[in-house]
Amino acid sequence: MNSDARELAAGFDLEKLTPEFYANPYPTYRALREHEPVKRLPNGSWFLTRYDDLVSAYKSTKVFSSDKKKEFAPKYGASLLYEHHTTSLVFNDPPAHTRVRRLIMGALSPRAIAAMEPDLIALVDRLLDGLAAKGQVEGSVDLIDDFASAIPIEVIGNLLDVPHDEREPLRDWSLAILGALEPVVSPDAFARGNLAVKDFLAYLEGLVEKRRAKPGNPLNDVLTRLIQGEDNGERLTEKELLHNCIFLLNAGHETTTNLIGNGLVALLDHPAEKQRLIEHPELIKTAVEEMLRFESSNQLGNRMTVEPVELGGVTLPAGTPVTLCIGAANRDPLQFPDPERLDIGRTPNRHLAFGTGAHQCAGMALARLEGAIAISHFLARFPEYKLNGEPVRGGRVRFRGFLKVPCVAS
């Protein structure tokens, strides 16, 4: 068995993944963590799987750069995808990152998020009513299309104050743009992603124009806050403004959809934990943290070394692309006892699903609230839910989730 794991680690290539890997990457991640935790890939980049190594990379922003201009230039060329991803908050270093993050965080304060809770509960309960009605008529519902994906779209639509009748394209735009972040991008995926950025920018230009003419409340309207900037006169350029609005949708949409979908499917795979959460709904907060750890919505991060750095006895030269494997680090037994087991009461749980350090997810408090309300209210309403067919994975390595989860909600 040990030789099989060594072979699995030795043969790993992020650009040549198998269907078995997409279905369940964790045996491969375990093999890498145990045998080649600092793995040089055939394309010359490095792949990190140990928890402590990821924390080091996250916190050493001067050594591990988030600026993607050098890495994305050969991948995207002079395209709108390149412009978008190199302007987004997440793919920049301080001071540009610090400036944009401060503006966004002002609209995602604890008070602002607490104020969202009543509307979020009402939205989830409305969606659950819809599930019940559809289930009675059709006998089956889809946990993703009919529930999980609808929640973050509405939340982010509200944050940017996008009119309800204009929200329909948002999910497809997000999926297309994020799909083009995969390690290997087909010509079709590239074209879809590029077109999505173009269409999204055109839509936002009109929305921004209207908001400039008629500002909202900057305490809860993120778009107004980003337009108006800080009291000290700090403002975003027009390009920064538009691309970070796209980033807000993308960062909060698919990852939160995956949290809810992955969480509800994981509970079906662990019926004792499902029953435990039904009997002890007060465990929902630790349950959400465990779902984030066990099946991280975002499995990979990327950095570029600015100077030579040593990790685990291996020296990475300057100018080297590095992939941070969150999915592997979140199952590192040196940090998480019995890491392959779902334990909804696990504490402490210092998972890296939201990263850590300067780039820790700006919207993590909102994502946690969405996940907790969605999953707890779903379980209270449909404690006997079960699959009605095989769930369909999204076929991605970076963003791990389901496209379809047919379900009988009862």
C-alpha positions, 0 to 999 in steps of 0.5 A: 500500500505504501509503494502504491502511495509513493507511485501516486505521489510520484506520478501526480501532474496537476495538468493531467488529472484523472476522472478518479481524482476529480471524484475523490482527490483526497487519497492523492493529497494524502500520498503527496503529503506523506511522500512529496509534500513539496512537489515539483510538477512537470511544468516547473511549478511547485505543489504544497500539501502540508498545513504548516507550509501553507500557513507559512506561504499565506503569512509571508506576503513579501516572499510569496506574492499574490500578484498574478501578472507574470503567471497569467500573461502566458495563460490569458494573453492580452485578454479581458480575463487577464485584465480582470484577474490581475485587477481583482483584490485577491490577485494583488499584493499590498498596497493595492490589495490593502486599499481595495480590501479596506473599502470592501470590508467597510461594507461587510462589518459585523453590524452590516452582516448582522443586519442581513440576517432577517432577510437571509432567513426569509430568503432561505425559508422562501426557497424551502417553501419552493422546494416543498411545492416542487417536490410534491408536484415533481417528486424530486428537487435539485439541491444546487439549482433549486436551493444552494446556488440561489442563496449567494446570488440573492445575497450578493445581488442585494449587496450590490443592489442589483435589481431583481429582474437583472440577476439571471445572468449572474450565475452563468457569468460567475461559473464561466469566469471561475472556470477559466481559472482551472490549471488547464483551460480549453479554448471553449472555456477561455472563450466563455470566460472572456465573453462573460467578463465582457458582458459583465463589464458592460452591465456594470458600467450601466449600473455604476452610472445609475448609482453615481446619479442616485447613490445608495446607503454606503453602510450596506450598499457595497457598490455605493461605498466603492464608488464614494471611497474613503473619507480621506479621499481614497478612490478606486479607478474605474477599472478597479471598481468594475473588476472588483464588483465582478470579483465580489460576485465570483468570490461569494457565489460558487464557494458559498454554493459549494459549502451548502451543497457539499455540506448537505451531501456530506451529512448524507454520507455520514448519517450519524453526524446528520442525526447528531446535528438534527438533535443538537441544532446548536452545533450548526456553527462548528458543523459549518466549520467542519464542512468547510474543512472536510470538503473545502469549496476552494481547494487551491490557491496560488503564489509566486516566490519573490526570492528563494525560500526553503520549505521542508528542506527543499529550496524554491527559487525566486520567480517560481509559481506555487500551488497551495493545496487547501484541500490537502492541508485541511486533512493534515493529521498533524493539525486535525486528529482523525482528519478523514472523519467528519466531526460536526463538533470538532474544536479547535478547527483552524482550517484554511478554507478561507486562507489566513493572513493578509488575504484571509477571505473578506466575506468569510463572516457572511459565508458562514452566516449563509451556510449556517442558516441554509443548512440548519433551516433545511435540516429542520424542514426536511430531516429525512431528505435523501438522494434521488440519483447520483450527484454530479460533480462540477468537474473542477479541481480548484472549486470543488462542488456539485453541479447537480444533486437530485434529492427527495426533500421530505 
